[in-house]
């Protein structure tokens, strides 16, 4: 950071990526701050600045001895107080003849991080807090690739939830042999397929093969609505539908909802033809499949589809995982957030699971925008319509 950056940060005060400290008195406090930044999106700790609640923050600076002591503390905190260890960058910046020590902490690549007491800290606005909620801890471990939501057992579920006829047809199609002729028991087959454990179905099995997925997982539906205007006015919608059922059914009904609420163009076809949809069907299929496969199932919220006169929005719970960016997915990169779900979806949906879906959508209809909203923890796809 340059001196002007520090002056501006001092004037603005603390936020999610800047922390102001007059000094540190102990290793544990510094370690906790480092853990919080590493578990979040990284940031800078500026030491030598006195923060006040009711008056302007003041750059007080540090002495040579204080800087020496802090450098030793930073080294110890990064290597011993943060688990796993991190490598922050430090710099000393002179501001108005006063020395400020800046610690630059990048977003961690080995999440989740904890302090030596086993506490997971995260940034929350301009402060830090302990990550204690079950879903939040699960997402931290999810980002590290240590746990996947689709493998988590569904509370109260059992083998009897399975739609046996539907699963049997899938099994024969995928493996080329009848389920009835297998020597293993059904519960053992499901365990071997990573769909159940101790006769309890996991999330992937429930979404894909159970009789009524929304009975056990009521939040994981699709809420679709078509509007007369370009605002979400509750009193002026054209069509509204809560789409429930097995994932394959949810997929087809979601695509059809959009198709029924957009224009169809004759495009040279005869008068009896239904016409071609203004948005090619393959585009909608790729984007809906992407939403169902890659949403964050640790977040208890539905996928939302909004059809406006000027655009279509598909909003998925959960921002892009890890350090994946919009530029990455446009280049064909992907991160398998729900690997079990994806491994079976290739036989149930027009889904290939190799990161090419976004590319196909854009090649067939380039007027699509993506928004990776980390603050609201959601991913939005906007398909612009030609009115």
Residue, then its C-alpha position, 0 to 999 in steps of 0.5 A: x500500500x502507498x501512503x495515500x492508500x493508508x490516509x484514505x483507509x484511515x479516513x474511511x475506517x474499517x471495512x471487510x478488507x481493512x482493519x485498523x489497529x494501534x498495536x497488538x498486545x498478544x499473539x492470540x488476537x493477531x492470529x484470530x485476525x489473520x484467520x478471519x481474513x484467510x477464511x474470507x476474501x483476504x485483506x489488510x491490517x494497518x497497525x499504527x492507527x488509532x480508531x475512534x468511534x466519535x471522532x476522526x481516526x488518527x495515524x499515531x505511528x510505531x516506534x522502531x522497537x514496536x515494529x521489531x516486536x510486531x514483525x516477530x509476533x507476525x512471524x510467530x502468528x503466521x507459522x504457529x497461531x494460524x493452522x494451517x500456516x500462512x504467508x502474509x506480506x508485510x511492509x512499512x509505510x511512512x505517512x506524515x513522518x510516522x511509520x505504519x506497518x501493513x500486513x497483507x493477507x491473501x484469501x487462503x488457498x487451504x481453507x478452513x483456517x483455525x487458530x491454535x485453540x481450534x476456533x474458526x474465525x471469519x470476517x463479518x463486515x468490519x469485524x470478525x466473528x467465530x464461525x459457529x453455525x452448522x451450515x457456515x462451518x460446512x461451507x468452509x469445509x466445502x470450499x476446502x473440498x473436504x465435504x460435499x453437500x450432496x454426500x450428506x445424509x438426509x435426516x429421517x430418510x431411509x431406503x423406503x423413500x426410494x422410487x424403486x421403479x424409477x431407480x431400477x430403470x436408471x440402474x439398468x440403463x446405466x449399468x446394462x443389467x437388471x437390479x433384480x438380478x444383482x446378488x447384493x442387497x439394495x442398501x449395499x448397492x446404494x452404499x457402493x454407489x455413494x447414495x446411502x449409508x446405514x440405510x439412510x439416503x444422502x442428498x444426491x439420492x433424495x434429489x435424484x431418486x426419491x418419491x417425494x424429494x421436497x418432503x425431506x428437502x422442502x427448500x430445494x425447489x425452484x420458484x418461477x415467476x413471470x412478470x408484466x413489467x421489469x420489476x418484481x411487483x407482487x400484484x402484476x405477475x403473469x404466471x407463478x409456479x413452485x416446481x417440485x419433484x425429482x431433479x430430472x422433473x424439476x429440470x424439464x418443468x423449469x425449462x418449459x416454464x420459461x419457454x411458455x412465458x417467452x415469445x415464439x417466432x415463426x421464422x419461415x415455418x408454416x402457419x401451423x408451426x409453434x415457431x422457434x423460441x426467442x431464446x434457443x432451448x439449448x441455452x435454457x437447458x444448459x443454464x438450468x442444468x448448471x443451476x441445479x448441478x452447481x448451486x450450494x446445497x448447504x444453503x436452504x433456499x430455492x433457485x429462483x427464475x424470473x421472466x421479465x419483458x426485457x430479461x430472464x434471471x436465474x438466481x442460484x444460492x451460493x456464489x462461485x466456489x473457491x477462487x473460480x471467477x466469471x472469466x474462468x467459467x466463460x473459458x470453460x473452467x469448472x469446479x465440481x461442487x456436487x460430484x455425486x449429483x453430477x456423476x449421475x446427472x449425466x444419465x438423467x439430464x442433458x448435462x456433460x459435467x466437463x465445464x462446457x455448458x456455459x460455453x455452449x449457452x454463450x455460443x448459441x446466445x451471446x447476450x447473457x451476463x453473469x454476476x458472482x454476488x459474494x455479499x449476498x452469496x448467490x450467482x445470477x445469470x441474466x439472459x437479455x431479451x430482444x423486445 
